[in-house]
Amino acid sequence: MDYRDSVDLSDSHIQRGSGGGGRGGRMALGGGVGGVVLMLLVVFVGPSLGINVSDLLGSGGSQNTQGAAGQGDSLEHCRQKDVNVNTNRECRWALYDKVVQDYWSKAKSNYSYGTMKLFSGTTSTACGVGQTEMGPFYCSGDSTVYIDDSYVGQLLKQLGASGGDAAELYIVAHEYGHHIQNLDGTMRSVRRGTGADSQQVRLELQADCYSGVVFNQIMKDSSSPIKTVSKDDLLRIADAARSVGDDHIQKQQGGFVNPESWTHGSSEQRQRWLSTGFDSGDPASCNTFDTQDL
């Protein structure tokens, strides 16, 4: 993606810090890998690390954990009116936050802004402890997207994705899709469970669709801080969606494909719903809950 040389990021809702919390809420893991890693943490190392499994699953408990040592709000230089993202690469996360929330603030009446917090290692949230290995996630208790920015590229590479800025923006837009679901009450109404046709999978596919809508609108917005989105960028977005499909992750980890255990949907489903949102540019096209054709 090409950025404008000077962009106003003064209203970006981005921070670097340990999180907050104690209010409860539901945690939505943004990539299929998060569910797999979380399961391994719960089964094998949860007790030894003192992890409260109910907190990890966002069941409403609170936990006063400490964030990574030495973390402070070091992104003040990104929340300025004249930022060159091409030379200040860490500020691209502030730009991602801005373009996604700018769209939703216009598209959704009475929109309530969320926050994006970058962290490293471990962070406290209103949904409990968050860890790097869980991948990017959204906590409904504090309306915050949590991302270990130093790990996302590694995660995409591990999953066989080509990565890049467009893939990162896809992840951020997906997580803010969960924020929309939180504001709409969708997250609270979804029954927990797994399976290719489960409400959990439908929740994730809708967030993918919302991500596609955002990309559509960015490409139409002549005033967007993102000057151009290339064909290669679009291929990288589709590739990222493929890489976080439950079936792809199961195959990559040497296991057999078990649709009954899916939490995020197959690669084909994730790419298709991403495409649905992109082609329509309309959030109304993203009703994954009232279709028999996922």
Order of alpha helices (4+ residues) and beta strands (2+ residues): beta-beta-beta-alpha-alpha-alpha-alpha-beta-beta-beta-beta-beta-alpha-alpha-alpha-alpha-beta-alpha-alpha-alpha
